Amino acid sequence: MPQSYIFRMVAMDFRRVVSEAPMDIDADIRNDLTPEDCARMARVKSSLNKYSGFQDTLPQDEMDEKIQEEERRSLV
């Protein structure tokens, strides 16, 4: 891997997630929007809402292969 990529990975800045309150939209502005724009605003979600309980489940054959690989590593 090139040295520049390694440096970028090491120098990444992971900031804490800050919750943001929804912004209120003035009724006059909302009335001027097209129906498509209103629908788009209703669908939008904050990027701060992340999946927190996701588990990647492996198919049974891959799980068996993973177990065999771990057993091989433990024997060495």
Contact map, one row per residue, 1 for C-alpha under 8 A:
1110110000000000000000000000000000000000000000000000000000000000000000000000
1111110000000000000000000000000000000000000000000000000000000000000000000000
1111111000000000000000000000000000000000000000000000000000000000000000000000
0111111100000000000000000000000000000000000000000000000000000000000000000000
1111111110000000000000000000000000000000000000000000000000000000000000000000
1111111111000000000000000000000000000000000000000000000000000000000000000000
0011111111100000000000000000000000000000000000000000000000000000000000000000
0001111111110000000000000000000000000000000000000000000000000000000000000000
0000111111110000000000000000000000000000000000000000000000000000000000000000
0000011111110000000000000000000000000000000000000000000000000000000000000000
0000001111111000000000000000000000000000000000000000000000000000000000000000
0000000111111100000000000000000000000000000000000000000000000000000000000000
0000000000111110000000000000000000000000000000000000000000000000000000000000
0000000000011111000000000000000000000000000000000000000000000000000000000000
0000000000001111100000000000000000000000000000000000000000000000000000000000
0000000000000111110000000000000000000000000000000000000000000000000000000000
0000000000000011111000000000000000000000000000010000000000000000000000000000
0000000000000001111100000000000000000000000000010000000000000000000000000000
0000000000000000111110000000000000000000000000010000000000000000000000000000
0000000000000000011111000000000000000000000000000000000000000000000000000000
0000000000000000001111100000000000000000000000000000000000000000000000000000
0000000000000000000111110000000000000000000000000000000000000000000000000000
0000000000000000000011111000000000000000000000000000000000000000000000000000
0000000000000000000001111100000000000000000000000000000000000000000000000000
0000000000000000000000111110110000000000000000000000000000000000000000000000
0000000000000000000000011111110000000000000000000000000000000000000000000000
0000000000000000000000001111111000000000000000000000000000000000000000000000
0000000000000000000000000111111100000000000000000000000000000000000000000000
0000000000000000000000001111111110000000000000000000000000000000000000000000
0000000000000000000000001111111110000100000000000000000000000000000000000000
0000000000000000000000000011111110000000000000000000000000000000000000000000
0000000000000000000000000001111111000000000000000000000000000000000000000000
0000000000000000000000000000111111111100000000000000000000000000000000000000
0000000000000000000000000000000111111100000000000000000000000000000000000000
0000000000000000000000000000000011111110000000000000000000000000000000000000
0000000000000000000000000000000011111111000000000000000000000000000000000000
0000000000000000000000000000000011111111100000000000000000000000000000000000
0000000000000000000000000000010011111111110000000000000000000000000000000000
0000000000000000000000000000000000111111111000000000000000000000000000000000
0000000000000000000000000000000000011111111100000000000000000000000000000000
0000000000000000000000000000000000001111111100000000000000000000000000000000
0000000000000000000000000000000000000111111100000000000000000000000000000000
0000000000000000000000000000000000000011111110000000000000000000000000000000
0000000000000000000000000000000000000001111111000000000000000000000000000000
0000000000000000000000000000000000000000001111101000000000000000000000000000
0000000000000000000000000000000000000000000111111000000000000000000000000000
0000000000000000000000000000000000000000000011111100000000000000000000000000
0000000000000000111000000000000000000000000001111100000000000000000000000000
0000000000000000000000000000000000000000000011111110000000000000000000000000
0000000000000000000000000000000000000000000000111111000000000000000000000000
0000000000000000000000000000000000000000000000001111110000000000000000000000
0000000000000000000000000000000000000000000000000111110000000000000000000000
0000000000000000000000000000000000000000000000000011111000000000000000000000
0000000000000000000000000000000000000000000000000011111100000000000000000000
0000000000000000000000000000000000000000000000000000111110000000000000000000
0000000000000000000000000000000000000000000000000000011111000000000000000000
0000000000000000000000000000000000000000000000000000001111100000000000000000
0000000000000000000000000000000000000000000000000000000111110110000000000000
0000000000000000000000000000000000000000000000000000000011111110000000000000
0000000000000000000000000000000000000000000000000000000001111111000000000000
0000000000000000000000000000000000000000000000000000000000111111100000000000
0000000000000000000000000000000000000000000000000000000001111111110000000000
0000000000000000000000000000000000000000000000000000000001111111111000000000
0000000000000000000000000000000000000000000000000000000000011111111100000000
0000000000000000000000000000000000000000000000000000000000001111111110000000
0000000000000000000000000000000000000000000000000000000000000111111111000000
0000000000000000000000000000000000000000000000000000000000000011111111100000
0000000000000000000000000000000000000000000000000000000000000001111111110000
0000000000000000000000000000000000000000000000000000000000000000111111111000
0000000000000000000000000000000000000000000000000000000000000000011111111100
0000000000000000000000000000000000000000000000000000000000000000001111111110
0000000000000000000000000000000000000000000000000000000000000000000111111111
0000000000000000000000000000000000000000000000000000000000000000000011111111
0000000000000000000000000000000000000000000000000000000000000000000001111111
0000000000000000000000000000000000000000000000000000000000000000000000111111
0000000000000000000000000000000000000000000000000000000000000000000000011111
